Structures are given as C-alpha cells and as structure tokens.
Amino acid sequence: MRLLAVLGGLAALLPAAAAGAGTVRIVHLEIDGDPRYEETRLARRALAQPLGRPHAGAEVAIREAQFVGKAVGVDFTLERVTGADAKPLIAAVERLHGQGVRYFLVDAPAAVVAELARAVRSRDLLLFNVSAADDALRQTQCQPNLLHTLPNHAMTADALVQYLVSRKWRSVLMLEGPLPDDHLIAEAFERSAKRFGVKIVEKKPFVLSNDPRQRDQGNVALLTAGSDHDVVFVADSDGEFARSVPYRTVRPRPVAGADGLVAVAWHWAWERNGAPQLNSRMEKQAGRRMADSDWAAWIAVKSVVESVVRTQNADFPAVVKYLKEGDVTIDGFKGNRLGFRPWDNQLRQPILLATHNAVFERAPIDGFLHPTNNMDTLGFDRRDSSCAL
C-alpha cells in the first residue's frame, strides 16, 4: 500500500500528456569474476558484506518504476553489461552513450570506478557508484559526472563513533588487518575518533593465517590482552577474522566494525518507514535479503526515475540540474528525504547501526547537530571536502 501511495502521488503530479513519450534506458555495469562476490565469501553471510550482486536491487527499482512510467508516458528499462576490467566497460559506455543512454550504475572496485569516471568525464552522462566505499572517490578522485549512493567509509565510521560517544564508550582497541581495504577502514575510523573525541588506546595488526609463525597475530585472546578499553574495533574488509572476535576477548567488551555492531546503509531487520515492504520485494525478486549495495543500486535507479518524472521527462541537462543541485528529495525508506551533496556528489543518508539480527540505532545520533543538515555530521562536510568539482 505504501508503494502504491507513493507512486500514485508521483503520477498525479505529471499527466501522461505532459511528459514526452519515450524510453529511459539505465545500464548496470559490473566486473566479471569480481572477487567481492566470490561464492565462498558470500556463503559466510558476514555482517557488512554483500550478499550478492547489486543488480538485484536495481531490478526491484525498475519493477517499481513501471507503474509511474506508464502514467507519465515513459518506459524505464534496465540493461546489464559485464566486462573483465575497466577497458571493456569504458568501450561499452562509449557505445551506449552513442545510442542515447545517459544513466549508468557501476558495480566495480574503486580503481575501476575511478578509471571509468576519468575516461568518460567529458560525456553528458551520469555514473552511479553503488558498491565502492572508498573515501578517495569522493575526495581527490571525485568527478563531476560520478554520483555515489553507497555511503563511504567516513560516513559509516562517523555513525559508529557517534554511537560509541552516546554510550560513553570512549576508549577503543583497534585491530587492523593486512589488506589495503583494511587500512582504508582503519584510517576512516581514526579520523572519526579524532573528530568526536574517542581515544584509540592501542592499535594492533592481525593476520588470518595457518602459518605457525603468525599464530600469535591471529589469537584474539593475545590481541585483546594488555590494554584497558571500552570497545574492540575490527578493521577487516574481508570479515573472516572479525567474526571470530566476539565472545573471545580477554575482557568482556563489545565488538564493533566488521562484526558485532556494524554501521550499514541497509539491514533486513530495519522495520520502519516502509522497509519491510521493500525487503519483501527484494526477497521475492532475488530470493535473498537486501544488503548495502543492493539498496544503493535500488536508490540509484529510484533517483533517476524521480528526476525524470519531476522534470516532466525534460532533456538531460535539466534532469542533471534537478538531480545534482539539491532539488531532488528521494524516499530511501530510512526516515529522511535524501539528496546529493553538491560538493562531492555523495548521497546524504542516515546510517543504520545493527547486529546480525537487529537494528539498534539510526545515525546521526540525537545530539549531534549541524548548522544546516544533521546528516552532514556523517562523512565529509563541505568544509572538510578536498573534492573540486
């Protein structure tokens, strides 16, 4: 009922005669053999990890768009393109752009997203990053035609640290993995800790290995001994080590980061703002629950649909202006009207703080205030941004 009411409201704003009949093609780009979706990794069902390709979330959004599309005389379609690396994806974008396609969802690691965005920088098109959380894509590697619907590391770290402060858990033991992405997560947490007054009392490296020479670096009891702390934060992009940390610490302390308490864009246990209906549609479409990147793909498609409808299917520059200059407000089923930050093209949004089967809080936490929009206490505010669009 909620979906019909929302779509019906959109349709009422725009009679079919007012919108030029036509087709809006949306293309989902992805990497063949992307290691983030390797079967054994997906089978772990680790917190803060994808549960499958986010194309499924885009499919849910396209199905939702059909109702309003018919009402306004526009047919929204979704196509899927796979490439081995950035080069075939760039070629595909160039070819499809020549056919009139202007909207692309990008499901790829950060390096591929950055290369693709640089290559098509001069084209009149929009790329939506739906699965790369790297801060650099919103900072030094930002591009004017690259929008981000997945929250970045800075946003999720700020959400988590706000919660720790609200609980008066101000001393943290950090366990950091050896992977480059682990380092990015740790850097973001350190920035947030400094921003909100949380002390990292010690930082220790961990290694997940069968090598007996590295056994001590994978021993949770040894790693968590010797320091007094309120919380253990685990920077583990893979999630395999993190799931062994809760209930194995020397002191009885909560665990956060990659397991225990996680900060996520979406969680199947979120029960407010129409979320159960969205989760139900995802499970019906994909046969699994919705996770972060699925939601990011869903909201990216929804952003395009909303902008096309509200501008009465105007030409591409008018849609972009509406989408990027703060006029668009999108219902992400998280309780706030969402829109893109003009200084770095990041979708501002609440962050959910959850365990494996419950959502405990939604950030920004009460009491963390901003002069214009409290959601800008999460991630890079305008004054903090090094993006030069």
N, C-alpha and C positions, 0 to 999 in steps of 0.2 A: 504493500500500500504506500509506503514511504517513497519508493522509487517512482510509482505512477504519479504521485502527487508532485514530485519534483519535476519530472519530465513534462507532465501536463502543464505546470506553471511556465516552463520554458516555451512550450509550444504556443501557449496563449499569447506570449509576448511577440510572436512572429507569425503572421498568417502565411500560408503557403505562397500566396501570390506575391508577398513582399520579398521573398528570397528567390534568387535566380536558381532554377533547377540545375542540378549538376552533381558531379561526384567529387568527393574529397577523399583522396587516397592517402592512407597512412601506412608507412612501411616500417616493419620491425627488423632491425639489423642485428645479427648475432655471430659469434665466433664458433666455427665447427670444432668440436673437441675441447671447448673451454674447460680447463681443469676445475673451475669453481663448481661445475655441475657433474663431476665425475661420480659414478654410481655409488662407489663405496663411501664417498664423502656424504652424499645425500642420505644414505641409509642410516647414518648416525643420528639424524634428526637433531643436530646440535642447536642450542639456542644461538640467536643472532647469525644464523647461517641460512642460505637459500634452501628451499625445499624442492626446487625445480626451476625450469626456465621461466622467466617472467612473461614470456609471450602469452601464457595462460591468463595473466591479469589483463593484458591488452585485449584478449578475446572477450573477456567478460564486459569490458567497457564498450566494445564495438556492438555487442548484442544489446546493451542498454541504449546505445545511440540510435538504434533503428527506429524506435518509436518517435523520438523527436525529429529524426531525419525525415521520416515520411511526412510529418506535419509541416515541415518548413521547405520541403521540396529538395532536400539534399540527401544523397546516398553516401554514407560513410563506409569505407571499405578498409580492410586490414590485409596487408601482404607481408610475406616473410622471406627474408633474404639471408643466406648463410655464407660466410667466407672464412678461409683459413687464417687470414690475418687482416691487417688494415688495408692492404692494396686492393684486393677484390671488393672490399666494402666501399672504398673510395670510387672505384670504377662503377659499381652498382649505383651509388648515389648520383654520379655524373650522368649516367644513362637515364635513370628515373627522373632526375631533375629536367632533362631534356624532354621528357614526356609530360611534364607539368606537375610532378609530385613535389610537394613543399614541406611535408612533415615526416620526420624520421625518428623512431625510437632506437636508441643504441644500447644494446646489452653486450658490453665488452669490458675487458680490463682497462684501467686508467690509461695506460700507454697507447692503446688502440684508439680510445676515445679522443685523446689529445691529438694524435696524428690525423685522425679523420677530420676533426674540427678545424685544424690548421689548413688542411688541403682544400676544404670547401668554404673557407672563410668568406670569400668574395661572392658566393652564390646567395640568391634570395631564397633561403630555406631555413628551417629550424631543426636542430638536433635536440632530442631529449635524452639526457643521460639517466638511465633507470637502474644501474647496478654498480657504479663505481663511486665509492665513498671518499676517495682521496681528496684531501683539502686542496692540493695544488691545482686541481681542475677548476676550483672556484677562486683561486688566488693568482699565482703567477702564470698559469696556463689557461686562464679564462679566455673565452672567445665570445664575440657579440651574438653569434647565432647558436650558442650552446647553452641550453637550459638544463637545470638539474632538479629532478623530482625526488630522488633518493636523498635523505639527509646525509651530510658529510660527517666525518669523524669528529670535527669540532662541535657540531650540534649534539650528537649523541653523548659526547664526553661532558659537555656543559649540563645536559639534562641529568646525567648520573651524578655529577658533583653537586648540583643543586639539591638533589635528594639527600646526599650524604650530609650536606650542611644542615638541611631541615631536620635531620635525625641527630644532629650534633655528633656525627662520626667524622672527626676532623683529622685523624691520623691514619695514614694508609701505607701498607706494604705493597709494593708493586712487583709483580712477577712478569718478566718480559721475555717473549720467545725470540728465536734467532732469525725469523723471516723478515724481509723488508716491510711487509704489511704490518707485522707486529710492532716494528719500530714506529711506523706512522701512527698507530693506535696509541702507543705509549707517549709519543710527542703531544698528541692532542689532549690526552689526559693530564699531562704535566702543565700544559697551557691553561686548562680549565682549573686545575688545582690552584695555580697561582692567581688566577682571576677571581676565585671565590674564597680564597683563604683556607684551603685544605693543605695539610703538610704531608708530603711523601717522606716518611721516616727512613725508608730504605728501598733500594731498587735492586732486584736480584734477577739474573738471567736463568732461564730454564731451558732444558734440551730434552726433547722426547726421542729417546734413542735406546736401542738394545745393546749398545756398546758399554761393556762393564766399566770402562774408564770414565764414562759420563754418567754413571748411575746416580751419583750424588746430586747432579744437576736436574734430575727428574724425580727426586724424592721430595714429596710435598712436606713431610714432617721436617726434614732438614731445612728446606727452603723457608718455612714459616716459623722456624725457631729463632730465638735470639733477639727479637725486637718487640717492643710494645706498640701495638697498633689496634685501631678500631675495626678496620676493614682490610681484606686482601683484594687487590685489583689485579686481574689477569689480562695481559695484553697478548691475545692468542687468536690470530686471524683464522687459523685452521680449526680451532675449537676442540681438538682431540685431547690435548693436555688439560685444558680448563675443566673439562667435565669430571676429571679425577680429583679436583681440588676441594669442593665442598665436603665437609664432614671428615676431612683428613688433616686439617690444620692443627698445629700443636695447641693453640688456644682456640676456644670456641668463638670463632669470629665469622661474620657474614662474608660471603664471596661475591664479587661483582666484576663486570667487564664482559668476558666471553661466556660466562656461566654464572649460575646463582641468580643475581639480579642483573638484567641486561636492559639497555636502552635501545629501543627499536622504533621503526616507522610504523609497523603494524604487528598485531598479535591476534591470533584466532580467539583469545579469551576476552577481548575488548567487547563489552556488551552494551555500550551506549551509542547514541547518535545514529542509529540505523545499522550499526556494524554487524549484528547477527544476520541481517538480510544479505549484506554484501558477502559475508563469509559463506553463507548458504549457496549463493550463486557461484562462488569460486569452486566450492566442493562439487557442485553439480557439473560445472564446466570441465574441471581438471581432475576430479577425483582425489583431490588433496586439499590441505588447508592453504590459506593465503599467508605469505610472508612478506618481508620488506620490499624486495624487488618486484614482486607481483603487484603490490599496492602501488609502487612507483610507476609501473607500466600502465596500470589502470588509471591513475590520476593524470598521467601524461596524455592519454587518449581523451580523457574527460576534459582536459584543458583545451585541447584543440576543438572539440565539439562545442564546448561552452563559448569559445571565442568566435567560431564561425556562426553560431546561432545568434549571439548577441550583436554581431556586426551585420546581421542580415546577409550572410554569405558575401561579404564585401571582397574587394581584391586583397591580395596577400599583404601588401604593406599596411593596410588598415587593420587586418587581423593581428599582425605582429604588434602594431602600436597598442591595440587594445590589450593584448596579452602581456606585454612587457612593461607597460607604463603604469601598472598598478590599478587599472580599471577593473580587471577581471577578478572575480571572487568565486572560488570553487569550493563546493562542499566535499570535503575529504572524509566525511563520516567520523571525524575526530573531535567535533565540537566547536571548531573555529572556521571562519571563512578564510580560505587560503589564497595567496597570490605570490608572485615572484618578486624577489628583491631586485630593485633596478640597478644596484651597484655590482652584483655578481651573478644574477640570473638564477639564484637558488630559491626553490620554493620554500617559503617560510611555513612552518607547520609545528603542531605540538608533537612531542616525543613520548612514547609510552614506556613506562618502567615496569618490567614484568619478570616473572619466573617462568618455569616451563608450563604452568597451567593456570596462571592468574596474572592480571594487570593490577599493580598496587597503586600506581600514581600516574598522573599525566603532567609532563613538564611543558611550559615553565611552571615551576612550583610557586604557590601563593607566597607573596612577599618579595619575589624577585621582579623588580619593576624596570621599565624602560620609558623614556620620555614620550615615545610615540606608539610603540607596539611591543608588548611584553614578549612576544615570540622572538623578537630580536635580541633577547638575552641568551638565545641559543645560537651558537655559531658566530660568524664574523659580522659584526655590526659595520655600518658604513665607515666609521672612524677606524676600525680595525682592518679594513679590507685593503689588500695590495692589488686588487684587480683593477685594470684600467681599460674599461670597455670603450 
